[in-house]
Amino acid sequence: MLAKGMKALIVVGIFLIYMVSSLFGLRYFSYSSFLLPLILIGGLIFIFTGNSQEKVYKRKKPAGPVKLQYFFYVIGVIFILAAIAYFAQEFIVDLPNIVKLILLVCATVITFVVAEFMRGAEI
Amino acid sequence: MVWLVWIAWPSFFIALIIGIILFIKSKHFYPVIYVASVWLYIFTAGFLIDAYTLGRFGILTVMIISAIVFMALGYYFSKIISK
């Protein structure tokens, strides 16, 4: 039974041999073949499966309820970032450079102050 | 903005990954905002250098000021944490 690190090294070694051989133009290896995704997918399966006889030193905790709220938090944060990017692209991009610089400095300071308040409130 | 894009986007994704890791480890949101403020600072410094095409002396000045700012912040946080 190989450790996960050894398995990862084997997969990286196979990948490097594939890349080097395609650089030298060997007939059976090329960038356009299906081998590259197969190596990557097969490598990931090889690394993360097996080892069913691992020694267990700690009792595993039972799986709790699915924390679905984090999924919605992530979507919300993505929307916030997208809104800021769109706002900057539509309204800020045409302003003079000095105004943009002042806005950036203000945003940096405000973000830091907000983080300080959140740390005090342990949010 | 010739080269600012090449610094802004990679640093954004690095900051995003660091923010996610900090949130998972600390279970608090404020480290993420700290990471966001650091990234905003990096972007501001890069924008200042790129938009005004600062010379060697200007770039050096910005980097020295940045170093002083972050050392002062580190000293500030060391005092807070030691309390």
Backbone of each chain as ProteinMPNN parsed JSONL, in Angstrom:
{"seq_chain_A": "MLAKGMKALIVVGIFLIYMVSSLFGLRYFSYSSFLLPLILIGGLIFIFTGNSQEKVYKRKKPAGPVKLQYFFYVIGVIFILAAIAYFAQEFIVDLPNIVKLILLVCATVITFVVAEFMRGAEI", "coords_chain_A": {"N_chain_A": [[0.861, -1.19, 0.0], [0.717, 2.056, -1.001], [1.677, 5.296, 0.165], [-0.201, 8.379, 0.102], [1.366, 10.494, -0.77], [3.429, 9.212, -2.185], [1.954, 8.085, -4.232], [1.062, 10.397, -5.495], [3.496, 11.39, -6.405], [4.157, 9.436, -8.273], [2.151, 9.822, -10.175], [2.739, 12.45, -10.977], [5.241, 11.964, -12.074], [4.576, 10.297, -14.27], [3.088, 12.13, -15.722], [5.067, 14.043, -16.31], [6.81, 12.516, -17.905], [5.114, 12.072, -20.043], [4.775, 14.721, -20.967], [7.412, 15.45, -21.634], [8.027, 13.56, -23.575], [6.206, 14.258, -25.526], [7.228, 16.686, -26.218], [9.556, 15.945, -27.524], [8.403, 14.877, -29.688], [7.527, 12.227, -29.926], [5.952, 9.425, -31.404], [3.709, 8.168, -30.289], [2.763, 9.798, -28.363], [1.135, 12.788, -27.843], [0.115, 16.258, -27.719], [-2.485, 16.578, -28.596], [-3.831, 14.312, -28.086], [-6.005, 11.986, -26.317], [-4.79, 11.234, -24.063], [-3.83, 12.993, -22.078], [-6.07, 14.112, -20.482], [-6.917, 11.631, -19.518], [-4.713, 10.781, -18.021], [-4.707, 12.733, -16.031], [-7.278, 12.436, -14.812], [-7.284, 9.705, -14.164], [-5.04, 9.701, -12.534], [-5.884, 11.266, -10.352], [-7.941, 9.617, -9.355], [-6.424, 7.395, -8.698], [-4.813, 8.425, -6.688], [-6.594, 9.182, -4.631], [-8.117, 6.971, -3.952], [-8.342, 3.627, -2.618], [-6.075, 2.184, -0.192], [-7.495, 0.963, 1.923], [-6.869, -0.235, 4.238], [-5.974, 1.503, 6.16], [-4.443, 2.639, 9.137], [-6.299, 3.494, 11.921], [-6.216, 5.995, 14.163], [-7.707, 7.751, 15.561], [-11.055, 8.039, 16.602], [-13.472, 8.447, 14.144], [-15.404, 11.369, 13.669], [-18.964, 11.452, 13.66], [-20.774, 12.272, 10.705], [-22.204, 15.448, 10.506], [-25.186, 17.531, 10.16], [-25.847, 18.781, 6.84], [-24.214, 21.726, 5.985], [-25.79, 23.916, 4.577], [-25.999, 26.597, 4.491], [-23.562, 27.786, 4.012], [-23.087, 27.475, 1.339], [-24.907, 29.258, 0.197], [-23.907, 31.628, 1.283], [-21.488, 31.8, -0.097], [-22.382, 32.139, -2.736], [-23.618, 34.603, -2.426], [-21.389, 36.23, -1.823], [-19.986, 36.007, -4.216], [-21.76, 37.351, -5.883], [-21.569, 39.89, -4.745], [-18.908, 40.576, -5.358], [-19.06, 40.51, -8.144], [-20.848, 42.606, -8.565], [-19.375, 44.792, -7.62], [-17.257, 44.758, -9.447], [-18.648, 45.225, -11.852], [-19.739, 47.748, -11.303], [-17.395, 49.248, -11.09], [-16.429, 48.97, -13.68], [-18.415, 50.2, -15.24], [-18.978, 52.753, -14.156], [-16.75, 53.882, -12.915], [-14.532, 53.757, -14.556], [-14.267, 55.765, -16.42], [-13.569, 58.008, -15.051], [-11.231, 60.602, -13.948], [-7.725, 59.857, -13.338], [-6.793, 60.7, -10.825], [-9.059, 60.835, -9.259], [-9.805, 58.19, -9.245], [-7.641, 57.151, -7.834], [-7.954, 58.359, -5.333], [-10.397, 57.228, -4.6], [-9.644, 54.542, -4.436], [-7.783, 54.602, -2.311], [-9.462, 55.465, -0.236], [-11.251, 53.294, -0.201], [-9.519, 51.239, 0.603], [-8.777, 52.088, 3.196], [-11.288, 52.229, 4.458], [-12.121, 49.555, 4.271], [-10.224, 48.334, 5.919], [-10.834, 49.535, 8.387], [-13.439, 48.609, 8.762], [-12.878, 45.89, 9.007], [-11.476, 45.968, 11.431], [-13.522, 46.75, 13.216], [-15.176, 44.55, 12.94], [-13.553, 42.576, 13.956], [-13.42, 43.394, 16.582], [-16.08, 42.964, 17.275], [-16.145, 40.307, 16.989], [-17.057, 38.975, 14.678]], "CA_chain_A": [[0.0, 0.0, 0.0], [1.534, 3.256, -1.112], [1.133, 6.501, 0.782], [-0.76, 9.303, -0.888], [2.453, 11.28, -1.341], [4.116, 8.396, -3.191], [1.054, 7.962, -5.388], [1.082, 11.684, -6.193], [4.776, 11.489, -7.115], [4.089, 8.55, -9.448], [1.306, 10.481, -11.187], [3.504, 13.584, -11.517], [6.291, 11.392, -12.918], [3.957, 9.871, -15.533], [2.722, 13.352, -16.44], [6.292, 14.653, -16.839], [7.281, 11.674, -19.011], [4.204, 12.346, -21.165], [5.044, 16.05, -21.522], [8.743, 15.469, -22.252], [7.994, 12.753, -24.797], [5.497, 15.001, -26.567], [8.135, 17.736, -26.685], [10.469, 15.337, -28.479], [7.629, 14.461, -30.856], [7.398, 10.778, -30.054], [4.785, 9.149, -32.225], [2.532, 7.697, -29.578], [2.367, 10.775, -27.354], [1.003, 14.125, -28.425], [-0.772, 17.139, -26.949], [-3.858, 16.527, -29.048], [-4.438, 13.008, -27.812], [-6.884, 11.909, -25.153], [-4.033, 10.704, -22.924], [-3.638, 13.972, -21.003], [-7.151, 14.055, -19.485], [-6.94, 10.311, -18.873], [-3.67, 10.742, -16.986], [-5.115, 13.572, -14.91], [-8.414, 11.846, -14.103], [-6.814, 8.451, -13.588], [-4.129, 10.007, -11.446], [-6.658, 11.698, -9.181], [-8.62, 8.434, -8.795], [-5.368, 6.553, -8.122], [-4.293, 9.021, -5.458], [-7.569, 9.322, -3.564], [-8.816, 5.724, -3.621], [-7.471, 2.581, -2.099], [-5.625, 2.317, 1.2], [-8.621, 0.665, 2.805], [-6.388, -0.785, 5.493], [-5.271, 2.544, 6.904], [-4.564, 2.559, 10.587], [-7.137, 4.568, 12.455], [-5.766, 6.295, 15.512], [-8.749, 8.504, 16.245], [-12.39, 7.673, 16.159], [-13.972, 9.49, 13.253], [-16.643, 11.999, 14.129], [-20.078, 11.196, 12.728], [-21.067, 13.416, 9.847], [-23.318, 16.254, 11.004], [-26.096, 17.987, 9.102], [-25.201, 19.517, 5.75], [-24.254, 23.163, 6.269], [-26.158, 24.488, 3.294], [-25.951, 28.064, 4.515], [-22.286, 28.262, 3.473], [-23.235, 27.535, -0.113], [-25.584, 30.521, -0.134], [-22.973, 32.712, 1.586], [-20.513, 31.886, -1.191], [-23.073, 32.745, -3.885], [-23.789, 36.02, -2.106], [-20.1, 36.917, -1.954], [-19.692, 36.089, -5.654], [-22.574, 38.434, -6.43], [-21.007, 41.171, -4.291], [-17.706, 40.847, -6.157], [-19.474, 40.813, -9.51], [-21.462, 43.93, -8.554], [-18.296, 45.786, -7.501], [-16.524, 44.784, -10.713], [-19.488, 45.866, -12.853], [-19.817, 49.156, -10.942], [-16.118, 49.868, -11.462], [-16.282, 48.979, -15.131], [-19.38, 51.076, -15.895], [-19.062, 54.11, -13.624], [-15.483, 54.423, -12.413], [-13.438, 53.649, -15.516], [-14.117, 57.002, -17.197], [-13.17, 59.118, -14.191], [-9.788, 60.891, -14.005], [-6.884, 58.96, -12.538], [-6.657, 61.171, -9.446], [-10.296, 60.445, -8.56], [-9.712, 56.728, -9.04], [-6.65, 56.906, -6.777], [-8.57, 58.738, -4.056], [-11.405, 56.21, -4.277], [-8.944, 53.317, -4.014], [-7.224, 54.813, -0.966], [-10.607, 55.465, 0.691], [-11.76, 51.917, -0.089], [-8.563, 50.461, 1.411], [-8.881, 52.506, 4.604], [-12.616, 51.837, 4.964], [-12.127, 48.094, 4.433], [-9.434, 48.01, 7.1], [-11.585, 49.965, 9.575], [-14.556, 47.658, 8.913], [-12.301, 44.65, 9.537], [-11.178, 46.2, 12.843], [-14.774, 46.705, 13.959], [-15.683, 43.164, 12.922], [-12.71, 41.805, 14.878], [-13.878, 43.73, 17.926], [-17.382, 42.343, 17.497], [-15.928, 38.854, 16.798], [-17.952, 38.485, 13.61]], "C_chain_A": [[0.891, 1.232, 0.0], [0.856, 4.4, -0.385], [0.658, 7.451, -0.314], [0.336, 10.122, -1.557], [3.175, 10.521, -2.434], [3.267, 8.274, -4.442], [1.079, 9.25, -6.205], [2.372, 11.843, -6.993], [4.773, 10.624, -8.372], [3.289, 9.218, -10.554], [2.051, 11.655, -11.817], [4.603, 13.08, -12.45], [5.744, 10.955, -14.271], [3.61, 11.085, -16.375], [3.952, 14.004, -17.071], [6.844, 13.846, -18.012], [6.426, 11.942, -20.248], [4.54, 13.686, -21.818], [6.382, 16.073, -22.251], [8.723, 14.695, -23.567], [7.239, 13.483, -25.894], [6.351, 16.149, -27.081], [9.09, 17.184, -27.725], [9.737, 14.729, -29.674], [7.537, 12.964, -31.044], [6.025, 10.438, -30.618], [3.543, 8.86, -31.401], [2.07, 8.671, -28.5], [2.247, 12.131, -28.036], [0.029, 14.932, -27.589], [-2.231, 16.941, -27.34], [-4.522, 15.212, -28.716], [-5.295, 13.088, -26.558], [-6.126, 11.474, -23.908], [-3.949, 11.684, -21.767], [-4.802, 13.989, -20.019], [-7.238, 12.713, -18.788], [-5.912, 10.222, -17.757], [-4.126, 11.532, -15.77], [-6.237, 12.922, -14.111], [-7.988, 10.55, -13.424], [-5.879, 8.676, -12.421], [-4.865, 10.422, -10.181], [-7.37, 10.513, -8.535], [-7.605, 7.551, -8.088], [-4.904, 7.099, -6.78], [-5.321, 8.89, -4.334], [-8.376, 8.069, -3.262], [-7.815, 4.706, -3.109], [-7.141, 2.845, -0.657], [-6.751, 2.038, 2.182], [-8.148, 0.107, 4.125], [-5.578, 0.235, 6.277], [-5.45, 2.334, 8.391], [-5.372, 3.752, 11.066], [-6.722, 4.8, 13.889], [-6.829, 7.038, 16.298], [-10.092, 8.026, 15.73], [-12.938, 8.808, 15.305], [-15.27, 10.054, 13.803], [-17.754, 11.66, 13.156], [-20.4, 12.465, 11.943], [-22.288, 14.142, 10.361], [-24.239, 16.653, 9.872], [-25.338, 18.801, 8.063], [-25.335, 21.009, 6.017], [-24.509, 23.896, 4.965], [-26.011, 25.995, 3.273], [-24.661, 28.587, 3.916], [-22.34, 28.361, 1.961], [-23.881, 28.867, -0.519], [-24.712, 31.718, 0.207], [-22.002, 32.906, 0.426], [-21.147, 32.539, -2.412], [-23.262, 34.233, -3.653], [-22.503, 36.803, -2.276], [-19.718, 37.051, -3.422], [-20.487, 37.222, -6.285], [-22.047, 39.802, -6.006], [-19.802, 41.546, -5.146], [-18.074, 41.222, -7.59], [-20.086, 42.22, -9.582], [-20.397, 45.02, -8.466], [-17.539, 45.896, -8.819], [-17.337, 45.5, -11.79], [-19.592, 47.373, -12.585], [-18.54, 49.89, -11.366], [-15.998, 49.995, -12.977], [-17.202, 50.006, -15.789], [-19.277, 52.529, -15.452], [-17.703, 54.721, -13.277], [-14.442, 54.561, -13.517], [-13.201, 54.965, -16.27], [-13.692, 58.199, -16.359], [-11.677, 59.407, -14.349], [-8.994, 60.006, -13.038], [-6.8, 59.389, -11.078], [-7.888, 60.785, -8.63], [-10.262, 58.95, -8.264], [-8.764, 56.423, -7.898], [-7.24, 57.226, -5.416], [-9.596, 57.696, -3.639], [-10.749, 54.923, -3.796], [-8.388, 53.456, -2.608], [-8.35, 54.777, 0.062], [-11.135, 54.047, 0.89], [-10.837, 51.072, 0.771], [-8.72, 50.791, 2.891], [-10.201, 52.036, 5.199], [-12.673, 50.337, 5.203], [-11.357, 47.698, 5.686], [-10.195, 48.37, 8.378], [-12.757, 49.017, 9.837], [-14.048, 46.34, 9.499], [-11.985, 44.799, 11.022], [-12.444, 46.128, 13.688], [-15.314, 45.285, 14.036], [-14.849, 42.297, 13.859], [-13.111, 42.106, 16.311], [-15.205, 43.075, 18.27], [-17.328, 40.833, 17.343], [-16.921, 38.272, 15.805], [-17.149, 37.551, 12.704]], "O_chain_A": [[1.715, 1.42, 0.895], [-0.371, 4.475, -0.32], [1.05, 7.348, -1.476], [0.263, 10.416, -2.75], [3.503, 11.081, -3.479], [3.77, 8.346, -5.562], [1.111, 9.218, -7.435], [2.359, 12.359, -8.11], [5.312, 11.017, -9.407], [3.683, 9.194, -11.72], [2.01, 11.843, -13.033], [4.869, 13.686, -13.488], [6.365, 11.208, -15.304], [3.808, 11.084, -17.59], [3.903, 14.462, -18.213], [7.295, 14.421, -19.003], [6.943, 12.03, -21.362], [4.588, 13.797, -23.043], [6.493, 16.633, -23.342], [9.326, 15.119, -24.553], [7.58, 13.352, -27.069], [6.225, 16.55, -28.239], [9.406, 17.863, -28.702], [10.357, 14.142, -30.561], [7.476, 12.474, -32.172], [5.044, 11.119, -30.318], [2.441, 9.264, -31.774], [1.094, 8.403, -27.799], [3.166, 12.565, -28.729], [-0.779, 14.376, -26.846], [-3.122, 17.116, -26.509], [-5.693, 15.023, -29.045], [-5.315, 14.092, -25.847], [-6.708, 11.351, -22.831], [-3.989, 11.278, -20.606], [-4.566, 13.891, -18.815], [-7.588, 12.644, -17.61], [-6.182, 9.671, -16.69], [-3.969, 11.09, -14.632], [-6.171, 12.857, -12.883], [-8.292, 10.325, -12.253], [-5.913, 7.939, -11.435], [-4.522, 9.993, -9.08], [-7.404, 10.405, -7.309], [-7.879, 7.019, -7.012], [-4.634, 6.339, -5.85], [-4.969, 8.528, -3.211], [-9.245, 8.102, -2.391], [-6.602, 4.91, -3.167], [-7.816, 3.617, 0.024], [-6.943, 2.774, 3.15], [-8.944, -0.018, 5.056], [-4.621, -0.112, 6.968], [-6.508, 1.894, 8.84], [-5.137, 4.886, 10.647], [-6.856, 3.915, 14.735], [-6.867, 6.979, 17.527], [-10.235, 7.657, 14.565], [-12.877, 9.977, 15.688], [-16.115, 9.33, 14.329], [-17.519, 11.586, 11.95], [-20.307, 13.578, 12.461], [-23.312, 13.512, 10.627], [-24.095, 16.17, 8.749], [-24.323, 19.428, 8.364], [-26.437, 21.505, 6.25], [-23.593, 24.421, 4.332], [-25.911, 26.61, 2.211], [-24.633, 29.69, 3.371], [-21.707, 29.236, 1.368], [-23.441, 29.514, -1.469], [-24.757, 32.728, -0.496], [-21.728, 34.034, 0.016], [-20.533, 33.392, -3.053], [-23.088, 35.036, -4.57], [-22.513, 37.911, -2.811], [-19.187, 38.082, -3.836], [-19.967, 37.967, -7.116], [-22.068, 40.755, -6.785], [-19.682, 42.683, -5.601], [-17.484, 42.129, -8.177], [-19.864, 42.942, -10.555], [-20.491, 46.044, -9.143], [-17.215, 46.999, -9.26], [-16.788, 46.292, -12.556], [-19.54, 48.179, -13.514], [-18.588, 50.988, -11.92], [-15.523, 51.008, -13.488], [-16.823, 50.622, -16.785], [-19.462, 53.44, -16.259], [-17.531, 55.939, -13.34], [-13.553, 55.407, -13.417], [-12.085, 55.248, -16.704], [-13.478, 59.287, -16.894], [-10.932, 58.554, -14.832], [-9.53, 59.484, -12.06], [-6.741, 58.542, -10.186], [-7.776, 60.448, -7.452], [-10.64, 58.506, -7.18], [-9.035, 55.544, -7.08], [-7.059, 56.474, -4.458], [-9.665, 57.319, -2.469], [-11.233, 54.286, -2.861], [-8.505, 52.535, -1.799], [-8.22, 54.141, 1.107], [-11.433, 53.644, 2.014], [-11.306, 50.273, 1.582], [-8.789, 49.897, 3.734], [-10.234, 51.508, 6.311], [-13.209, 49.889, 6.216], [-11.793, 46.822, 6.433], [-10.199, 47.601, 9.338], [-13.037, 48.665, 10.983], [-14.688, 45.745, 10.367], [-12.199, 43.865, 11.795], [-12.444, 45.516, 14.756], [-15.843, 44.866, 15.066], [-15.379, 41.381, 14.489], [-13.145, 41.213, 17.158], [-15.433, 42.677, 19.412], [-18.333, 40.148, 17.538], [-17.538, 37.234, 16.044], [-17.689, 37.016, 11.736]]}, "seq_chain_B": "MVWLVWIAWPSFFIALIIGIILFIKSKHFYPVIYVASVWLYIFTAGFLIDAYTLGRFGILTVMIISAIVFMALGYYFSKIISK", "coords_chain_B": {"N_chain_B": [[-3.16, 51.023, -18.454], [-0.926, 48.941, -18.348], [0.675, 46.777, -17.239], [-0.614, 46.362, -14.881], [-2.84, 44.747, -14.855], [-1.763, 42.182, -14.962], [-0.769, 41.89, -12.447], [-2.903, 42.437, -10.76], [-5.067, 40.554, -11.21], [-3.94, 37.843, -10.703], [-3.075, 38.296, -8.031], [-5.522, 38.834, -6.883], [-6.879, 36.342, -7.025], [-5.174, 34.805, -5.466], [-5.481, 36.131, -3.026], [-8.165, 35.59, -2.637], [-8.192, 32.807, -2.256], [-6.606, 32.64, 0.052], [-8.254, 34.073, 1.797], [-10.5, 32.38, 1.907], [-9.372, 30.112, 3.091], [-8.578, 31.199, 5.572], [-11.068, 31.88, 6.603], [-12.244, 29.373, 6.884], [-10.544, 28.231, 8.777], [-10.636, 30.005, 10.996], [-13.292, 30.505, 11.447], [-14.446, 32.974, 11.518], [-15.384, 36.142, 10.043], [-13.888, 38.423, 9.833], [-11.05, 38.123, 9.232], [-11.129, 37.72, 6.474], [-11.917, 40.195, 5.507], [-9.712, 41.667, 6.257], [-7.801, 40.532, 4.531], [-8.933, 41.364, 2.137], [-8.57, 44.138, 2.384], [-5.795, 44.284, 2.317], [-5.305, 43.339, -0.26], [-6.567, 45.381, -1.699], [-4.862, 47.458, -1.048], [-2.496, 46.614, -2.32], [-3.379, 46.703, -4.948], [-3.935, 49.441, -5.169], [-1.373, 50.551, -4.857], [-0.12, 49.457, -7.123], [-1.726, 50.605, -9.097], [-1.153, 53.315, -8.733], [1.554, 53.377, -9.489], [1.39, 52.47, -12.125], [-0.575, 54.072, -13.477], [0.398, 56.657, -13.291], [2.824, 56.342, -14.396], [5.296, 56.052, -12.887], [8.742, 56.74, -12.23], [11.957, 55.19, -11.54], [12.692, 56.169, -9.036], [10.232, 56.951, -7.993], [8.833, 54.492, -7.856], [10.429, 53.171, -6.038], [10.036, 54.757, -3.794], [7.294, 54.329, -3.302], [7.395, 51.622, -2.627], [8.981, 51.655, -0.32], [7.404, 53.199, 1.395], [5.195, 51.481, 1.545], [6.361, 49.298, 2.846], [6.946, 50.456, 5.332], [4.374, 51.088, 6.193], [3.205, 48.509, 6.469], [4.909, 47.344, 8.337], [4.383, 48.967, 10.519], [1.696, 48.314, 10.909], [1.987, 45.631, 11.593], [3.351, 45.89, 14.024], [1.362, 47.219, 15.461], [-0.657, 45.24, 15.538], [0.725, 43.331, 16.985], [0.85, 44.466, 19.477], [-1.844, 44.567, 20.152], [-2.583, 41.879, 20.165], [-0.929, 40.855, 22.139], [-2.071, 41.886, 24.383]], "CA_chain_B": [[-2.912, 49.948, -17.478], [-0.21, 47.96, -19.149], [1.039, 45.552, -16.529], [-1.375, 46.259, -13.638], [-3.762, 43.611, -14.986], [-1.026, 40.952, -14.675], [-0.562, 41.803, -10.995], [-4.172, 42.517, -10.053], [-5.869, 39.327, -11.249], [-3.34, 36.765, -9.914], [-3.104, 38.593, -6.594], [-6.91, 38.701, -6.449], [-7.212, 34.937, -6.795], [-4.402, 34.356, -4.303], [-6.146, 36.692, -1.835], [-9.435, 34.876, -2.465], [-7.888, 31.499, -1.673], [-6.164, 32.863, 1.44], [-9.433, 34.461, 2.557], [-11.325, 31.192, 2.133], [-8.674, 29.269, 4.074], [-8.656, 31.867, 6.881], [-12.446, 31.785, 7.082], [-12.491, 27.998, 7.317], [-9.763, 27.945, 9.986], [-10.984, 30.838, 12.152], [-14.757, 30.554, 11.568], [-14.849, 34.37, 11.602], [-15.344, 36.783, 8.736], [-13.012, 39.603, 9.784], [-9.79, 37.925, 8.497], [-11.367, 37.877, 5.038], [-11.925, 41.629, 5.221], [-8.309, 42.106, 6.317], [-7.166, 40.122, 3.274], [-9.459, 42.257, 1.094], [-7.937, 45.453, 2.509], [-4.406, 44.153, 1.853], [-5.323, 43.277, -1.718], [-6.886, 46.728, -2.185], [-3.647, 48.265, -0.939], [-1.586, 46.201, -3.397], [-3.935, 47.229, -6.196], [-3.753, 50.899, -5.157], [0.034, 50.846, -5.132], [0.127, 49.15, -8.529], [-2.406, 51.609, -9.916], [-0.388, 54.568, -8.621], [2.777, 53.254, -10.281], [1.101, 52.263, -13.543], [-1.339, 55.169, -14.075], [1.23, 57.85, -13.371], [4.105, 55.883, -14.971], [6.359, 56.518, -12.007], [10.095, 56.292, -12.564], [12.604, 54.299, -10.569], [12.647, 56.79, -7.71], [8.849, 56.889, -7.536], [8.502, 53.114, -7.5], [11.146, 52.86, -4.789], [9.35, 55.473, -2.716], [6.047, 53.612, -3.0], [7.707, 50.356, -1.958], [9.456, 51.935, 1.036], [6.226, 53.602, 2.179], [4.406, 50.264, 1.791], [7.05, 48.509, 3.876], [6.769, 51.134, 6.619], [2.966, 50.933, 6.587], [2.93, 47.15, 6.922], [5.636, 47.107, 9.595], [3.617, 49.646, 11.572], [0.504, 47.494, 11.158], [2.422, 44.446, 12.309], [3.626, 46.317, 15.401], [0.054, 47.514, 16.052], [-1.333, 43.985, 15.838], [1.452, 42.607, 18.029], [0.452, 45.066, 20.756], [-3.228, 44.188, 20.432], [-2.663, 40.441, 20.45], [-0.265, 40.549, 23.4], [-2.977, 42.243, 25.471]], "C_chain_B": [[-2.236, 48.779, -18.177], [-0.001, 46.668, -18.379], [0.229, 45.369, -15.246], [-2.307, 45.053, -13.667], [-3.065, 42.307, -14.587], [-0.703, 40.805, -13.198], [-1.908, 41.695, -10.287], [-4.91, 41.18, -10.043], [-5.222, 38.167, -10.495], [-3.371, 37.037, -8.415], [-4.521, 38.503, -6.055], [-7.251, 37.252, -6.141], [-6.425, 34.359, -5.622], [-5.061, 34.855, -3.018], [-7.466, 35.957, -1.571], [-9.205, 33.527, -1.797], [-7.457, 31.644, -0.22], [-7.357, 33.236, 2.313], [-10.313, 33.267, 2.882], [-10.682, 30.307, 3.199], [-8.772, 29.883, 5.469], [-10.066, 31.762, 7.455], [-12.735, 30.387, 7.611], [-11.774, 27.722, 8.638], [-10.291, 28.717, 11.193], [-12.479, 30.867, 12.428], [-15.251, 31.983, 11.82], [-14.642, 35.027, 10.246], [-14.308, 37.902, 8.656], [-11.648, 39.334, 9.131], [-9.947, 38.088, 6.989], [-11.342, 39.352, 4.654], [-10.512, 42.189, 5.321], [-7.587, 41.752, 5.018], [-7.635, 41.021, 2.132], [-8.788, 43.623, 1.169], [-6.474, 45.395, 2.046], [-4.369, 44.107, 0.329], [-5.637, 44.648, -2.324], [-5.656, 47.623, -2.114], [-2.669, 47.926, -2.066], [-2.064, 46.77, -4.725], [-3.747, 48.742, -6.288], [-2.31, 51.269, -5.485], [0.368, 50.577, -6.598], [-0.516, 50.159, -9.452], [-1.637, 52.923, -9.911], [0.851, 54.525, -9.514], [2.449, 53.211, -11.763], [0.418, 53.478, -14.178], [-0.496, 56.421, -14.253], [2.621, 57.567, -13.914], [5.28, 56.43, -14.159], [7.699, 55.962, -12.464], [10.648, 55.421, -11.463], [12.499, 54.865, -9.159], [11.244, 56.714, -7.14], [8.459, 55.506, -7.077], [9.172, 52.741, -6.177], [10.48, 53.529, -3.602], [8.073, 54.751, -2.305], [6.343, 52.328, -2.231], [8.195, 50.594, -0.53], [8.294, 52.349, 1.931], [5.368, 52.394, 2.512], [5.048, 49.425, 2.894], [6.846, 49.126, 5.257], [5.337, 50.952, 7.123], [2.719, 49.542, 7.156], [3.711, 46.782, 8.175], [4.906, 47.768, 10.748], [2.364, 48.854, 11.924], [0.862, 46.233, 11.926], [2.706, 44.763, 13.763], [2.318, 46.578, 16.137], [-0.662, 46.22, 16.445], [-0.601, 43.198, 16.923], [1.073, 43.159, 19.405], [-0.964, 44.626, 21.134], [-3.29, 42.744, 20.875], [-2.011, 40.132, 21.787], [-1.126, 40.939, 24.587], [-3.983, 41.125, 25.651]], "O_chain_B": [[-2.864, 47.786, -18.542], [-0.439, 45.599, -18.805], [0.357, 44.34, -14.583], [-2.539, 44.413, -12.642], [-3.67, 41.437, -13.961], [-0.393, 39.704, -12.742], [-2.041, 40.945, -9.32], [-5.335, 40.718, -8.984], [-5.909, 37.538, -9.691], [-3.654, 36.141, -7.62], [-4.717, 38.137, -4.896], [-7.85, 36.964, -5.105], [-6.937, 33.526, -4.874], [-5.188, 34.111, -2.045], [-7.837, 35.731, -0.419], [-9.936, 33.148, -0.881], [-7.883, 30.874, 0.64], [-7.464, 32.768, 3.447], [-10.817, 33.148, 3.999], [-11.362, 29.814, 4.099], [-9.02, 29.172, 6.443], [-10.236, 31.576, 8.66], [-13.383, 30.224, 8.644], [-12.324, 27.06, 9.518], [-10.388, 28.165, 12.289], [-12.895, 31.218, 13.532], [-16.372, 32.169, 12.293], [-13.858, 34.563, 9.418], [-13.892, 38.292, 7.566], [-11.111, 40.251, 8.511], [-9.025, 38.534, 6.306], [-10.812, 39.718, 3.604], [-10.145, 43.085, 4.56], [-6.851, 42.572, 4.469], [-6.845, 41.397, 1.266], [-8.469, 44.211, 0.135], [-5.974, 46.35, 1.451], [-3.525, 44.743, -0.302], [-5.051, 45.033, -3.336], [-5.427, 48.446, -3.0], [-2.088, 48.816, -2.688], [-1.268, 47.256, -5.528], [-3.436, 49.267, -7.357], [-2.051, 52.172, -6.28], [1.056, 51.372, -7.239], [0.063, 50.534, -10.471], [-1.484, 53.567, -10.949], [1.167, 55.494, -10.205], [3.136, 53.834, -12.573], [0.778, 53.88, -15.285], [-0.647, 57.154, -15.23], [3.493, 58.436, -13.898], [6.13, 57.16, -14.668], [7.781, 54.862, -13.011], [9.925, 54.97, -10.574], [12.246, 54.131, -8.203], [11.066, 56.447, -5.952], [7.827, 55.348, -6.033], [8.574, 52.092, -5.319], [10.371, 52.937, -2.528], [7.799, 54.581, -1.117], [5.625, 51.985, -1.292], [7.863, 49.826, 0.373], [8.2, 51.914, 3.079], [4.863, 52.282, 3.629], [4.357, 48.906, 3.771], [6.603, 48.416, 6.233], [5.107, 50.698, 8.305], [2.093, 49.405, 8.207], [3.234, 45.995, 8.992], [4.817, 47.2, 11.836], [2.009, 48.734, 13.097], [0.12, 45.814, 12.815], [2.341, 43.989, 14.648], [2.173, 46.205, 17.301], [-1.206, 46.112, 17.545], [-1.232, 42.477, 17.696], [0.986, 42.41, 20.379], [-1.243, 44.347, 22.3], [-3.969, 42.416, 21.848], [-2.474, 39.246, 22.506], [-0.953, 40.402, 25.681], [-4.851, 41.209, 26.519]]}, "name": "protein", "num_of_chains": 2, "seq": "MLAKGMKALIVVGIFLIYMVSSLFGLRYFSYSSFLLPLILIGGLIFIFTGNSQEKVYKRKKPAGPVKLQYFFYVIGVIFILAAIAYFAQEFIVDLPNIVKLILLVCATVITFVVAEFMRGAEIMVWLVWIAWPSFFIALIIGIILFIKSKHFYPVIYVASVWLYIFTAGFLIDAYTLGRFGILTVMIISAIVFMALGYYFSKIISK"}
